[in-house]
Amino acid sequence: MGHCITAIILLGPYDRDAAAQFDLAGIDLGQDLTLFHITHYFTAVWQKKLGIEGDLPGAFPRELLFPTERVSAVLMRRITGREPVFALITTDYFGGIGDQWAQLYRGEEAADPPITAISPALRWLGVQADEGRDEFDTVGLAGIRQAPDSLDRYVELAEELGV
């Protein structure tokens, strides 16, 4: 079975009602972290709907569809009421072969650009790995294999909006 997710991992508390307004369903990862599944279509739609332009800074992979839209930081700010600290992550594995990517942000600024792998990003966010496990496995990302079907509707919405 493959492992293909794109998500925001937020450090700290957030307003669940505010998150629901943006179709963000949080998954508690423990260690004060919440995962929000997103897709490139999701961020493109919200960027258009909210009238936000531009991309976040960072080094982005060429081989993976990575959501670079600035709206990710704006959404996190709106659901937290503060300058958020978060990671954007993506994985694309099948049978143990594939890629992953991560970028860390403090608001709309890259927080530590040299970190581009998920476990180091989680470590930067404060994750303490369990003995014999890395940070990725400690927070349960190995068990989160794909985005929920509810995000599929954003493909059509993106097409309707021309994004």
C-alpha positions as CSV (number, residue, x, y, z in Angstrom):
1,M,0.0,0.0,0.0
2,G,1.2,3.5,-0.8
3,H,1.8,6.5,1.4
4,C,0.8,9.7,-0.3
5,I,-0.2,12.7,1.8
6,T,0.2,16.4,1.7
7,A,-0.4,18.2,4.9
8,I,0.2,21.1,7.2
9,I,1.5,20.2,10.7
10,L,0.7,23.0,13.1
11,L,2.4,23.6,16.4
12,G,0.1,24.7,19.2
13,P,-3.6,25.2,19.7
14,Y,-6.1,26.4,17.1
15,D,-9.8,27.2,17.0
16,R,-11.7,24.2,15.7
17,D,-14.7,26.3,14.6
18,A,-12.5,28.6,12.6
19,A,-10.7,25.6,11.0
20,A,-14.1,24.1,10.0
21,Q,-14.9,27.3,8.1
22,F,-12.0,26.5,5.8
23,D,-12.7,22.8,5.6
24,L,-9.7,22.0,7.8
25,A,-10.2,18.9,9.9
26,G,-7.4,18.5,12.4
27,I,-5.9,15.2,13.4
28,D,-4.2,15.3,16.8
29,L,-0.6,13.9,16.5
30,G,0.2,14.4,20.1
31,Q,3.2,16.5,21.3
32,D,1.1,19.7,20.7
33,L,0.9,19.0,16.9
34,T,-2.1,18.9,14.6
35,L,-2.1,17.6,11.1
36,F,-4.4,19.1,8.4
37,H,-4.7,17.3,5.2
38,I,-4.5,19.6,2.2
39,T,-3.8,19.2,-1.5
40,H,-2.4,21.6,-4.2
41,Y,-6.0,21.9,-5.4
42,F,-7.2,22.8,-1.9
43,T,-4.7,25.6,-1.5
44,A,-5.2,26.9,-5.0
45,V,-9.0,27.1,-4.4
46,W,-8.6,28.9,-1.0
47,Q,-6.0,31.2,-2.4
48,K,-8.5,32.3,-5.2
49,K,-11.5,32.4,-2.8
50,L,-9.7,34.6,-0.3
51,G,-8.0,36.8,-3.0
52,I,-4.5,36.0,-1.8
53,E,-1.6,36.0,-4.2
54,G,1.9,34.7,-4.1
55,D,3.9,31.7,-2.8
56,L,5.7,31.0,0.3
57,P,9.5,31.2,0.3
58,G,11.5,28.0,0.3
59,A,13.2,25.3,-1.7
60,F,10.6,23.1,-3.3
61,P,10.9,19.7,-4.9
62,R,10.6,19.4,-8.6
63,E,9.5,15.7,-8.5
64,L,6.6,16.2,-6.1
65,L,3.4,18.4,-6.4
66,F,4.0,20.6,-3.3
67,P,1.6,23.3,-2.2
68,T,3.7,26.5,-2.3
69,E,0.7,28.9,-2.0
70,R,0.9,31.7,0.6
71,V,-2.6,30.9,1.7
72,S,-1.4,28.0,3.9
73,A,0.2,30.5,6.3
74,V,-2.9,32.8,6.1
75,L,-5.2,29.9,7.0
76,M,-3.0,28.9,9.9
77,R,-3.0,32.5,11.1
78,R,-6.8,32.7,10.9
79,I,-7.4,29.6,12.8
80,T,-4.8,30.3,15.5
81,G,-5.1,34.1,15.9
82,R,-1.3,34.3,16.1
83,E,1.8,34.1,13.9
84,P,1.7,30.3,13.3
85,V,4.6,27.9,13.4
86,F,4.1,25.0,11.1
87,A,5.5,22.6,8.6
88,L,4.3,21.8,5.1
89,I,4.9,18.2,4.3
90,T,4.3,15.7,1.4
91,T,5.0,12.1,0.9
92,D,4.8,9.9,-2.2
93,Y,5.9,6.3,-1.5
94,F,4.9,2.9,-2.8
95,G,6.6,-0.3,-1.7
96,G,9.2,1.7,0.3
97,I,10.3,3.6,-2.8
98,G,9.5,7.3,-3.2
99,D,10.1,10.8,-1.9
100,Q,9.1,13.1,0.9
101,W,9.6,16.8,1.5
102,A,9.1,19.3,4.3
103,Q,9.5,23.0,4.8
104,L,9.2,24.9,8.1
105,Y,7.5,28.2,8.5
106,R,7.1,30.9,11.2
107,G,4.2,32.9,9.7
108,E,5.0,33.4,6.0
109,E,8.8,33.2,6.5
110,A,10.9,30.1,6.0
111,A,12.0,29.1,9.5
112,D,14.8,26.7,8.7
113,P,15.3,26.3,4.9
114,P,18.0,23.6,5.0
115,I,15.5,21.2,6.7
116,T,13.6,19.5,3.9
117,A,12.8,16.0,5.4
118,I,9.9,15.3,7.6
119,S,11.6,13.8,10.7
120,P,14.1,16.6,11.1
121,A,11.1,19.1,10.6
122,L,9.2,17.3,13.3
123,R,12.3,17.4,15.6
124,W,12.5,21.2,14.9
125,L,8.8,21.4,16.0
126,G,9.7,19.8,19.3
127,V,8.8,16.1,18.7
128,Q,10.7,13.8,21.1
129,A,11.1,10.4,19.3
130,D,10.2,7.3,21.1
131,E,13.1,4.9,21.7
132,G,13.8,2.9,18.5
133,R,11.5,5.0,16.4
134,D,12.0,8.2,14.4
135,E,9.8,11.3,14.7
136,F,7.7,10.3,11.7
137,D,6.7,7.1,13.3
138,T,6.4,8.5,16.8
139,V,3.6,10.9,15.8
140,G,1.8,8.2,13.8
141,L,2.5,9.5,10.2
142,A,3.3,6.0,9.1
143,G,-0.4,5.1,9.7
144,I,-1.8,8.0,7.8
145,R,-1.6,6.7,4.2
146,Q,-3.7,9.1,2.1
147,A,-5.8,12.2,2.2
148,P,-9.5,11.9,3.0
149,D,-11.9,11.6,0.1
150,S,-13.5,14.8,1.2
151,L,-10.6,16.7,-0.5
152,D,-11.4,15.2,-3.9
153,R,-14.1,17.9,-4.5
154,Y,-11.3,20.5,-4.7
155,V,-10.2,19.2,-8.0
156,E,-13.5,20.2,-9.6
157,L,-13.7,23.4,-7.6
158,A,-10.2,24.4,-8.9
159,E,-11.3,23.7,-12.4
160,E,-14.5,25.8,-12.0
161,L,-12.4,28.7,-10.6
162,G,-9.8,28.3,-13.3
163,V,-6.9,27.7,-10.9
